[in-house]
């Protein structure tokens, strides 16, 4: 019972990590599209956003090697 609940929580965390990476990728691509050579637009992340992006990428990579199950 407890393992099933933990597996569902891990799956939700996996889904949220994928959404976070997709969100940052979308904003990165958007900043490239809006930017031109005369008016370059920088893509900026706060330290909190950068930390969450790092955690998301680390969780996705570890899930690829280990899997979601306990």
N, C-alpha and C positions, 0 to 999 in steps of 0.2 A: 504494500500500500504506500509506504513512504517512498520507496524507490520509484513508483509510478508518478507520484507528485513531483519528485525531483527531476525526473526525465521530462515532464511537461514544462517545468520551470526552465530547464536548460534549453528546450526547444524554443520557448518564447524568447529567451536571451539570444539564441542563435538568429531568430527572425529579426529581432530588434538590431542586432549587429549588422545584418545584411541591409536593413533599411538605412541605418546610419551611414554605411559605406556608400550606398546608392545616393543618399542626400548630398554628401560631400562631393561625390563625383559629379553630380548634376550641377552644383554650384561652381565647381572647378571648370567644367566645360562651358558653362554660361559666362564665366569671366573671360575665357579665351575667345568666345564668340563676340562678346561686347567690346573687347579690346581691339584696338588697331594700332598701327605704328605711330600715329600722331598723338594718340591719347591712350597710353597703356594703362590697364586697370589691374591692380594687384589683387591677388587672392589671399585673403587674410583669415587666419584661424586664431581664436583666442586660445589661451593655454588649456582651458577646460575642454574645448572642442578638440584640440590636438590630442589631449590625454584620452578622451573617449574614442577618437578615431584609432589611436594606437591599441587600446583595449579591444576594440571591435575587430581589428585586423588580427591581433594575436589570438582572439577567441576563434575566429574563422579558421585560421591556420591550424590551431591545436585540434579543432573539431575535425578537420580533414584527416589528420593523422590518427587521432584517438577514437573519434566518434562521439555521439551524444550520450550513449548509454553508460551507466555506472558499472 
